[in-house]
Amino acid sequence: NAKVAVVDLLMEWITKETHDLAWYYSACKQQDNGCITFEDWIAGLQSSLGADIDFASHKDSLVELEPDGTVHWRNFLERYQVQVTGRTSQWVEQVKKDIHNKLISTDMKVSK
């Protein structure tokens, strides 16, 4: 089905661009609960993905709207984050620690 293929592609793009989308949405006017307008949600996708796509026609597959029609953008982006679990996550955590320690030791050498 072509519509499913388009939605899958959009989900992949969103996953790759979550940082740009977070930057865009964090600059939007937000309600007290962190929601942005549906229009701002679409504008962020168009800006960050660089695509002139009718995102409104895919909203049911991409986002869960609040009862007032707004988008809780942090919840939206959480859906598209890649999570590493299981044994692999232990390896990832070790790599993070190794990188952190290397950066710290490099910084200490520069500071001295």
C-alpha positions as CSV (number, residue, x, y, z in Angstrom):
1,N,0.0,0.0,0.0
2,A,1.4,3.4,-1.0
3,K,0.0,5.3,2.0
4,V,1.7,2.8,4.4
5,A,5.0,3.3,2.5
6,V,4.7,7.1,2.8
7,V,4.0,6.9,6.5
8,D,6.9,4.6,7.1
9,L,9.2,7.0,5.2
10,L,7.9,9.9,7.2
11,M,8.4,8.1,10.5
12,E,12.0,7.3,9.4
13,W,12.6,11.0,8.6
14,I,11.1,12.1,11.9
15,T,13.4,9.7,13.8
16,K,16.4,11.1,12.0
17,E,15.4,14.7,12.6
18,T,14.2,14.6,16.2
19,H,16.9,17.1,17.4
20,D,16.0,19.6,14.7
21,L,12.3,19.2,15.4
22,A,12.9,19.6,19.2
23,W,14.8,22.8,18.5
24,Y,12.0,24.1,16.2
25,Y,9.2,23.2,18.6
26,S,10.9,24.5,21.7
27,A,10.9,27.9,20.0
28,C,7.2,27.8,19.3
29,K,4.6,29.5,21.6
30,Q,3.5,26.8,24.0
31,Q,0.6,26.3,26.3
32,D,1.2,25.7,30.0
33,N,1.1,22.0,29.4
34,G,3.8,22.2,26.7
35,C,1.5,21.8,23.7
36,I,1.9,23.7,20.5
37,T,-0.7,24.4,17.8
38,F,-1.3,21.8,15.1
39,E,-0.2,24.4,12.5
40,D,3.2,24.8,14.3
41,W,3.6,21.0,14.4
42,I,3.1,20.9,10.6
43,A,5.4,23.9,10.1
44,G,8.1,22.2,12.1
45,L,7.9,19.1,10.0
46,Q,8.0,21.0,6.8
47,S,11.0,23.1,8.0
48,S,13.0,20.3,9.5
49,L,12.4,17.7,6.9
50,G,12.6,20.1,4.0
51,A,9.6,18.6,2.4
52,D,6.4,20.1,1.1
53,I,4.1,17.2,2.2
54,D,0.5,17.3,3.3
55,F,1.3,16.2,6.8
56,A,-2.3,16.9,7.9
57,S,-3.5,14.0,5.8
58,H,-1.1,11.6,7.7
59,K,-1.7,13.0,11.2
60,D,-3.7,9.9,12.4
61,S,-0.7,7.8,11.7
62,L,2.0,10.2,13.0
63,V,0.7,12.0,16.0
64,E,-1.8,11.8,18.8
65,L,-3.7,15.1,19.1
66,E,-4.8,16.5,22.5
67,P,-8.6,16.9,22.9
68,D,-8.3,20.6,22.0
69,G,-6.4,19.7,18.7
70,T,-3.0,20.7,19.9
71,V,0.2,18.6,19.9
72,H,2.2,17.8,23.0
73,W,5.5,18.0,21.0
74,R,7.7,16.2,23.6
75,N,5.4,13.2,23.6
76,F,5.3,13.3,19.8
77,L,9.1,13.2,19.6
78,E,9.4,10.5,22.2
79,R,7.5,8.1,19.9
80,Y,10.4,8.5,17.4
81,Q,13.4,8.0,19.6
82,V,15.5,4.9,19.1
83,Q,15.9,3.0,22.3
84,V,18.7,0.5,22.9
85,T,17.8,-2.2,25.5
86,G,19.1,-5.5,26.8
87,R,22.7,-6.5,26.6
88,T,23.4,-4.0,23.9
89,S,22.4,-1.2,26.2
90,Q,25.2,-2.2,28.6
91,W,27.7,-1.9,25.8
92,V,26.3,1.5,24.8
93,E,26.6,2.7,28.3
94,Q,30.2,1.6,28.5
95,V,31.0,3.4,25.2
96,K,29.5,6.6,26.7
97,K,31.6,6.2,29.8
98,D,34.8,5.6,27.8
99,I,34.1,8.7,25.6
100,H,33.3,10.8,28.6
101,N,36.5,9.7,30.4
102,K,38.6,10.3,27.3
103,L,37.1,13.8,26.9
104,I,37.8,14.5,30.6
105,S,41.4,13.3,30.3
106,T,42.0,15.4,27.1
107,D,40.5,18.5,28.8
108,M,42.7,18.0,31.8
109,K,45.8,17.9,29.6
110,V,44.8,21.1,27.8
111,S,44.1,22.8,31.1
112,K,47.5,22.1,32.6
